[in-house]
Amino acid sequence: MTDEPTPKTEEKMSNGPSRRNFLRGAAAGTALIAGGTARAATPDPLITEVQPWASGLGAGVDEAPYGLPTEYEADVIRRNVEWLTADTISSINFTPIHALDGTITPQGCAFERHHSGAIDLRKEDYRLMINGLVDRPLVFTYADLERFPRENHVYFCECAANTGMEWAGAQLNGAQFTHGMIHNMEYTGVSLRTILVEAGLGAAGDLSDKWVYVEGADASSNGRSIPMEKALDDVLVAFKANGEALRKEHGYPVRLVVPGWEGNMWIKWIRRIEVMDGPVESREETSKYTDTLADGTSRKWTWAMDAKSVVTSPSPQSPITHGKGPLVISGLAWSGRGAIDRVDVSKDGGITWETARLAQPGEKMALTRFYLDTDWDGEEMLLQSRAMDDTGYVQPTKTQLREVRGLNSIYHNNGIQTWWVRPSGEAENVEVS
């Protein structure tokens, strides 16, 4: 899984379409690309005639005191899959990653995962208890947390079950459903280290073998054990996301952020942190969120999310609609162990690879957007992407994963995804591994 990928050759780089010539021609009105065929420019009533939006007044500044998406993008919403769970109280919905660009996920589009429903909890009623092996057990109010030095970090949150339905073969037809249990937001909050030190952590002596047990205020509690090394490293007690208060479904007023680790550990509505001599071995870290192997044994403490990527467009929910010609292949890559270094894209099911362009240098434990600017000839494609992080890890194929873990797993499926793009531009989830 660590073999070096085939680099993009200079020949492939030089044979790409000329965006400059394409845009120059369109701007001059000399030709328009439609279905790969050039046609003469004709008078366009949207240009030559006065339109309704230019004939009267628009909405006033108080039309929507809290801004809402335009009605013309009403399809860009979270969706659930009804048959995945018995009801929506203990369930999940999916981020519309196929319809987004850049890397920051709007809170209103960010996936939800609840174990007993999203609760209503006022800031004024919020309390956070720190107890256990600390010198000074404390209880913090929301106002108390706001008085500590704040940090801002961009991190992805990925459910361990993201892509879990694809272990045995291609099943869900859409990037939103195969890879949409993920979001990427800028979190504002207080370092967990700061809060633990305030409560007198360290007075009990050596911390190397200590753990923290974290639980939420909802009915499920959803408690998880975190080794002290991680707790003191980069874990955040967060109360803002993307500059505003957390949404109810994302743990308002306060949640835990555990960078790079599975989303089940990002406890929402966090109410208690207990310092302990060892892990609790709760339901969520024994019968759930462990990886069952082919021989029936299960491995646990597989917290980190390995390097992964997916092409978001073209994809089943984002087909090619403009026909032959210039095409931007776009997608997302991420790693819970570091930063994305490189992403390769294959149009022939992994036979050959081209190195994609990263929109920005990869950041640790955050989504990275990649693009491959190409020219589509109208022939079918088997689109894949392969991510590499700065630890040297290379995203594996599904076959490579199964050779190690068999077919009993649900969690931590980071295998390479394939979209079959037909000559019509429509795409379908298939497996080529």
C-alpha positions as CSV (number, residue, x, y, z in Angstrom):
1,M,0.0,0.0,0.0
2,T,3.0,2.3,0.0
3,D,4.2,1.8,-3.6
4,E,5.1,5.0,-5.3
5,P,2.3,6.0,-7.7
6,T,3.0,6.7,-11.4
7,P,3.8,10.4,-11.8
8,K,2.2,12.6,-14.4
9,T,4.5,12.8,-17.5
10,E,5.5,16.0,-19.3
11,E,3.7,14.7,-22.3
12,K,0.4,14.5,-20.5
13,M,0.9,17.9,-19.1
14,S,1.6,19.5,-22.5
15,N,-1.4,17.8,-24.3
16,G,-4.0,19.3,-22.0
17,P,-6.7,21.7,-23.3
18,S,-5.9,25.4,-23.5
19,R,-8.2,27.2,-21.1
20,R,-6.9,30.5,-22.3
21,N,-7.8,29.9,-25.9
22,F,-11.2,28.5,-24.9
23,L,-12.1,31.5,-22.8
24,R,-10.7,34.0,-25.3
25,G,-13.0,32.5,-28.0
26,A,-16.0,32.5,-25.8
27,A,-15.4,36.1,-24.7
28,A,-15.1,37.3,-28.3
29,G,-18.4,35.6,-29.2
30,T,-16.8,33.7,-32.1
31,A,-17.7,30.2,-30.9
32,L,-19.5,28.4,-28.2
33,I,-18.8,24.9,-27.1
34,A,-21.9,22.7,-27.0
35,G,-21.7,19.0,-27.0
36,G,-18.1,19.3,-28.3
37,T,-19.3,21.0,-31.5
38,A,-18.5,24.7,-32.4
39,R,-21.4,26.8,-33.6
40,A,-21.7,30.4,-34.6
41,A,-22.9,32.9,-32.0
42,T,-26.5,33.9,-32.3
43,P,-28.5,36.7,-30.6
44,D,-29.3,35.7,-27.1
45,P,-32.6,37.2,-25.7
46,L,-31.0,37.0,-22.2
47,I,-28.6,39.6,-23.4
48,T,-30.6,41.6,-26.0
49,E,-33.9,41.9,-24.1
50,V,-34.6,43.6,-20.7
51,Q,-35.2,40.9,-18.1
52,P,-37.6,40.9,-15.1
53,W,-34.8,41.1,-12.6
54,A,-33.7,44.4,-14.2
55,S,-37.2,45.9,-14.5
56,G,-38.0,46.4,-10.8
57,L,-36.7,46.5,-7.3
58,G,-35.2,43.5,-5.5
59,A,-35.5,42.3,-1.9
60,G,-34.6,44.7,0.9
61,V,-31.8,44.2,3.4
62,D,-34.2,42.9,6.0
63,E,-35.8,40.3,3.8
64,A,-33.9,37.5,5.6
65,P,-32.2,38.7,8.9
66,Y,-30.3,35.4,8.8
67,G,-29.2,34.8,5.2
68,L,-30.6,31.7,3.5
69,P,-29.5,29.9,0.3
70,T,-31.1,31.0,-2.9
71,E,-34.1,28.9,-4.0
72,Y,-32.2,28.0,-7.2
73,E,-29.8,25.9,-5.1
74,A,-32.6,24.2,-3.1
75,D,-31.3,20.8,-4.0
76,V,-28.0,21.3,-2.1
77,I,-29.2,19.6,1.1
78,R,-28.3,16.9,3.5
79,R,-30.0,13.6,2.8
80,N,-30.5,10.3,4.7
81,V,-31.0,6.8,3.5
82,E,-34.2,5.5,5.1
83,W,-33.3,1.8,5.1
84,L,-30.0,2.3,7.0
85,T,-31.7,2.8,10.4
86,A,-35.0,2.1,12.0
87,D,-35.8,5.8,12.5
88,T,-34.1,9.2,12.3
89,I,-33.6,9.6,16.0
90,S,-30.6,7.3,16.0
91,S,-29.4,7.8,12.5
92,I,-27.3,9.8,10.1
93,N,-27.6,12.1,7.1
94,F,-25.0,13.0,4.5
95,T,-23.2,16.1,3.4
96,P,-23.9,17.0,-0.3
97,I,-20.2,16.9,-1.2
98,H,-21.0,16.4,-4.9
99,A,-22.5,19.9,-5.0
100,L,-19.9,21.8,-2.9
101,D,-16.5,23.3,-3.9
102,G,-13.6,24.5,-1.9
103,T,-13.1,22.8,1.4
104,I,-15.2,24.5,4.1
105,T,-18.5,22.9,4.8
106,P,-21.4,25.2,5.6
107,Q,-22.9,24.2,8.9
108,G,-26.3,23.8,7.3
109,C,-24.9,21.2,4.9
110,A,-22.7,19.3,7.4
111,F,-23.7,15.8,8.1
112,E,-25.5,14.8,11.3
113,R,-25.1,11.6,13.4
114,H,-27.2,11.2,16.5
115,H,-27.6,8.3,18.9
116,S,-30.7,9.6,20.7
117,G,-31.6,12.8,18.7
118,A,-30.3,16.4,18.7
119,I,-31.1,18.0,22.1
120,D,-32.1,21.6,23.0
121,L,-29.7,23.0,25.6
122,R,-29.4,26.7,26.4
123,K,-26.0,28.3,27.0
124,E,-27.3,29.5,30.4
125,D,-28.0,25.9,31.4
126,Y,-24.8,24.5,30.2
127,R,-22.3,22.9,32.6
128,L,-19.0,21.0,32.0
129,M,-17.6,18.9,34.9
130,I,-13.9,17.9,35.2
131,N,-13.4,15.2,37.8
132,G,-11.5,12.0,38.6
133,L,-7.7,12.1,39.0
134,V,-7.4,15.8,39.2
135,D,-6.4,18.0,42.2
136,R,-9.4,20.4,41.9
137,P,-12.6,18.9,40.4
138,L,-14.3,21.8,38.7
139,V,-17.6,22.7,37.0
140,F,-17.5,25.3,34.2
141,T,-20.3,27.3,32.8
142,Y,-20.4,28.5,29.2
143,A,-19.3,31.9,30.3
144,D,-16.4,30.4,32.1
145,L,-15.2,28.7,28.9
146,E,-15.3,32.0,27.0
147,R,-12.8,33.5,29.4
148,F,-10.0,31.1,28.5
149,P,-7.5,31.8,25.6
150,R,-9.1,30.7,22.4
151,E,-7.8,28.8,19.4
152,N,-9.0,28.5,15.8
153,H,-8.4,25.4,13.7
154,V,-9.8,23.9,10.5
155,Y,-10.4,20.1,10.9
156,F,-12.4,17.4,9.1
157,C,-14.8,15.3,11.1
158,E,-15.5,11.9,9.5
159,C,-17.8,9.1,10.8
160,A,-15.9,5.9,11.1
161,A,-18.7,4.2,9.1
162,N,-18.2,6.6,6.1
163,T,-18.1,4.3,3.0
164,G,-18.9,1.4,5.2
165,M,-21.7,0.1,3.0
166,E,-19.2,-0.4,0.2
167,W,-17.1,-3.1,1.8
168,A,-18.7,-6.0,0.0
169,G,-19.1,-4.1,-3.3
170,A,-20.5,-1.0,-5.0
171,Q,-23.9,-0.2,-3.4
172,L,-24.9,3.4,-2.9
173,N,-25.1,5.5,-6.0
174,G,-23.7,8.9,-5.2
175,A,-20.7,10.6,-3.6
176,Q,-23.0,12.1,-1.0
177,F,-24.0,8.6,0.1
178,T,-20.7,6.8,-0.3
179,H,-18.5,9.5,1.2
180,G,-20.8,12.2,2.7
181,M,-20.4,11.3,6.4
182,I,-17.8,14.0,6.5
183,H,-17.5,17.8,7.0
184,N,-14.7,20.3,7.4
185,M,-15.1,23.4,9.5
186,E,-13.2,26.0,11.3
187,Y,-13.6,25.4,15.0
188,T,-13.1,28.0,17.8
189,G,-12.6,26.9,21.3
190,V,-10.3,26.2,24.2
191,S,-7.6,23.6,24.3
192,L,-8.6,20.6,26.5
193,R,-5.1,20.7,27.9
194,T,-5.8,24.2,29.3
195,I,-9.0,23.0,31.0
196,L,-7.4,19.9,32.5
197,V,-4.4,21.9,33.8
198,E,-6.9,24.4,35.4
199,A,-8.4,21.5,37.3
200,G,-5.0,20.4,38.6
201,L,-4.1,17.7,36.2
202,G,-0.6,16.3,37.0
203,A,-0.9,16.4,40.8
204,A,-1.5,12.7,40.8
205,G,2.0,12.0,39.3
206,D,2.9,10.3,36.0
207,L,0.3,10.9,33.2
208,S,1.7,8.5,30.7
209,D,-0.8,5.7,31.4
210,K,-3.8,8.0,32.2
211,W,-7.0,8.3,30.1
212,V,-9.9,10.7,29.9
213,Y,-13.5,9.5,29.6
214,V,-15.8,12.0,27.9
215,E,-19.6,11.9,27.8
216,G,-22.4,14.0,26.4
217,A,-25.5,15.5,27.9
218,D,-27.9,13.7,25.6
219,A,-29.8,10.6,26.6
220,S,-27.3,8.2,25.0
221,S,-24.3,9.9,26.7
222,N,-22.2,8.2,23.9
223,G,-19.1,8.1,26.2
224,R,-15.6,7.5,24.7
225,S,-12.2,7.0,26.3
226,I,-9.3,9.0,25.0
227,P,-5.6,8.3,25.9
228,M,-4.0,11.2,27.7
229,E,-1.3,11.7,25.1
230,K,-4.0,12.7,22.5
231,A,-6.1,14.7,25.1
232,L,-3.1,16.9,25.9
233,D,-2.0,17.2,22.2
234,D,-4.7,18.9,20.0
235,V,-8.1,18.1,21.4
236,L,-10.4,21.2,21.5
237,V,-13.4,22.1,23.6
238,A,-15.3,24.0,20.9
239,F,-18.2,26.4,21.0
240,K,-18.0,28.0,17.5
241,A,-17.9,26.6,13.9
242,N,-17.2,28.7,10.8
243,G,-17.3,31.8,13.0
244,E,-20.8,31.3,14.5
245,A,-22.3,29.3,17.3
246,L,-22.5,25.5,16.8
247,R,-25.8,24.3,15.3
248,K,-28.0,22.2,17.6
249,E,-27.3,19.1,15.5
250,H,-23.5,19.7,15.9
251,G,-23.5,19.9,19.7
252,Y,-24.6,23.4,20.6
253,P,-23.5,24.9,22.8
254,V,-20.2,23.0,23.3
255,R,-18.7,19.9,21.7
256,L,-15.4,18.1,21.7
257,V,-13.1,18.2,18.6
258,V,-10.6,15.3,18.3
259,P,-8.6,16.1,15.1
260,G,-8.0,13.3,12.7
261,W,-9.9,10.7,14.8
262,E,-13.2,9.0,14.1
263,G,-16.3,11.2,14.5
264,N,-17.8,9.1,17.3
265,M,-15.1,10.5,19.6
266,W,-16.2,14.1,18.9
267,I,-18.6,14.1,21.7
268,K,-21.5,16.6,21.3
269,W,-23.2,18.5,24.1
270,I,-20.2,17.5,26.2
271,R,-21.0,17.6,29.9
272,R,-18.3,15.6,31.7
273,I,-14.6,14.7,31.4
274,E,-13.2,12.2,33.9
275,V,-9.5,11.6,34.3
276,M,-9.0,7.8,34.9
277,D,-6.3,5.1,35.2
278,G,-7.5,3.3,32.1
279,P,-10.2,3.2,29.4
280,V,-13.8,2.5,30.3
281,E,-14.4,0.0,27.5
282,S,-17.9,1.4,26.8
283,R,-20.4,0.1,24.3
284,E,-19.0,2.6,21.7
285,E,-15.5,1.2,21.9
286,T,-16.2,-2.6,22.2
287,S,-19.3,-3.9,20.4
288,K,-19.3,-0.8,18.2
289,Y,-16.6,1.2,16.5
290,T,-14.2,-1.8,16.4
291,D,-13.1,-3.6,13.2
292,T,-14.1,-7.3,12.9
293,L,-11.6,-9.3,10.9
294,A,-12.1,-12.4,8.7
295,D,-11.4,-14.8,11.6
296,G,-14.1,-13.2,13.8
297,T,-11.7,-11.3,16.1
298,S,-12.0,-7.5,16.4
299,R,-9.3,-4.9,16.6
300,K,-10.0,-1.8,18.7
301,W,-8.5,1.6,19.3
302,T,-8.3,2.2,15.5
303,W,-9.1,5.9,16.1
304,A,-7.2,7.7,13.3
305,M,-8.8,8.1,9.9
306,D,-6.3,7.0,7.2
307,A,-5.7,8.9,4.0
308,K,-8.7,8.9,1.7
309,S,-10.1,10.7,-1.4
310,V,-13.1,10.7,-3.7
311,V,-13.9,12.4,-7.0
312,T,-17.0,14.6,-6.3
313,S,-17.5,15.7,-9.9
314,P,-18.2,14.1,-12.3
315,S,-20.0,11.6,-10.1
316,P,-23.5,10.0,-10.1
317,Q,-25.2,13.1,-8.6
318,S,-23.0,15.5,-10.6
319,P,-23.0,14.2,-14.2
320,I,-21.3,15.9,-17.2
321,T,-23.9,18.1,-18.8
322,H,-21.9,20.1,-21.3
323,G,-20.7,17.4,-23.6
324,K,-17.2,17.0,-25.0
325,G,-14.5,19.5,-24.4
326,P,-12.8,21.0,-21.4
327,L,-13.7,19.3,-18.2
328,V,-12.7,20.0,-14.6
329,I,-12.5,16.8,-12.5
330,S,-12.8,17.8,-8.9
331,G,-12.6,16.0,-5.6
332,L,-11.6,15.9,-1.9
333,A,-8.7,14.2,-0.1
334,W,-7.9,14.0,3.6
335,S,-5.8,12.2,6.2
336,G,-6.2,11.9,10.0
337,R,-2.5,11.2,10.3
338,G,-1.2,14.4,8.7
339,A,-1.5,16.6,5.6
340,I,-2.3,15.5,2.0
341,D,0.9,15.7,-0.1
342,R,-0.5,14.6,-3.5
343,V,-3.5,13.2,-5.2
344,D,-3.4,11.2,-8.5
345,V,-6.4,10.7,-10.7
346,S,-7.1,7.9,-13.1
347,K,-9.5,7.9,-16.0
348,D,-9.1,4.3,-16.9
349,G,-9.6,2.4,-13.6
350,G,-6.1,2.6,-12.3
351,I,-4.1,1.6,-15.3
352,T,-2.6,5.1,-15.7
353,W,-2.5,8.0,-13.3
354,E,-2.1,11.8,-13.6
355,T,-1.2,14.1,-10.7
356,A,-4.0,16.4,-9.8
357,R,-3.6,20.1,-8.8
358,L,-4.1,20.9,-5.2
359,A,-6.1,24.0,-4.7
360,Q,-3.9,24.8,-1.7
361,P,-1.1,22.9,0.1
362,G,-2.6,20.2,2.3
363,E,-3.2,21.1,6.0
364,K,-3.1,18.6,8.9
365,M,-6.3,16.8,9.5
366,A,-8.2,19.0,7.1
367,L,-9.9,18.5,3.7
368,T,-7.8,19.3,0.6
369,R,-9.5,20.1,-2.7
370,F,-8.0,18.8,-5.9
371,Y,-8.6,19.5,-9.5
372,L,-7.6,17.8,-12.8
373,D,-8.1,20.1,-15.8
374,T,-8.6,17.8,-18.8
375,D,-10.2,17.4,-22.1
376,W,-13.1,14.9,-22.4
377,D,-13.5,13.2,-25.8
378,G,-16.9,11.8,-25.0
379,E,-15.6,8.3,-24.3
380,E,-16.4,6.4,-21.2
381,M,-14.2,6.8,-18.1
382,L,-13.5,4.8,-15.0
383,L,-12.7,7.7,-12.6
384,Q,-10.6,7.1,-9.5
385,S,-8.5,9.2,-7.1
386,R,-5.6,8.1,-4.9
387,A,-4.4,10.2,-2.0
388,M,-1.0,10.3,-0.4
389,D,-0.2,12.1,2.9
390,D,3.0,13.5,4.3
391,T,3.7,10.3,6.3
392,G,4.2,8.4,3.0
393,Y,0.9,6.5,3.3
394,V,-0.8,5.8,0.0
395,Q,-4.5,5.2,-0.2
396,P,-5.1,1.5,-0.9
397,T,-7.5,-0.3,-3.3
398,K,-10.4,-2.2,-1.9
399,T,-8.7,-5.5,-2.7
400,Q,-5.7,-4.5,-0.7
401,L,-7.9,-3.6,2.3
402,R,-9.8,-6.9,2.0
403,E,-6.6,-8.9,2.0
404,V,-5.9,-7.6,5.5
405,R,-9.4,-7.2,7.0
406,G,-11.7,-9.5,5.1
407,L,-15.4,-8.6,4.5
408,N,-16.7,-8.3,8.0
409,S,-15.8,-4.7,8.6
410,I,-18.0,-1.7,8.6
411,Y,-15.6,1.0,9.8
412,H,-12.5,2.7,8.3
413,N,-13.0,1.8,4.7
414,N,-10.6,4.1,2.9
415,G,-10.4,2.1,-0.4
416,I,-10.2,3.8,-3.8
417,Q,-13.6,4.7,-5.2
418,T,-14.5,4.2,-8.9
419,W,-17.1,6.1,-10.9
420,W,-18.1,4.7,-14.4
421,V,-18.8,7.8,-16.5
422,R,-20.7,6.8,-19.7
423,P,-20.5,8.7,-23.0
424,S,-23.8,10.4,-22.0
425,G,-22.0,12.0,-19.1
426,E,-24.0,10.1,-16.5
427,A,-22.0,8.3,-13.8
428,E,-22.5,5.1,-11.8
429,N,-20.9,3.6,-8.7
430,V,-18.9,0.5,-9.7
431,E,-16.0,-1.4,-8.3
432,V,-12.6,-1.7,-10.1
433,S,-10.0,-2.8,-7.6
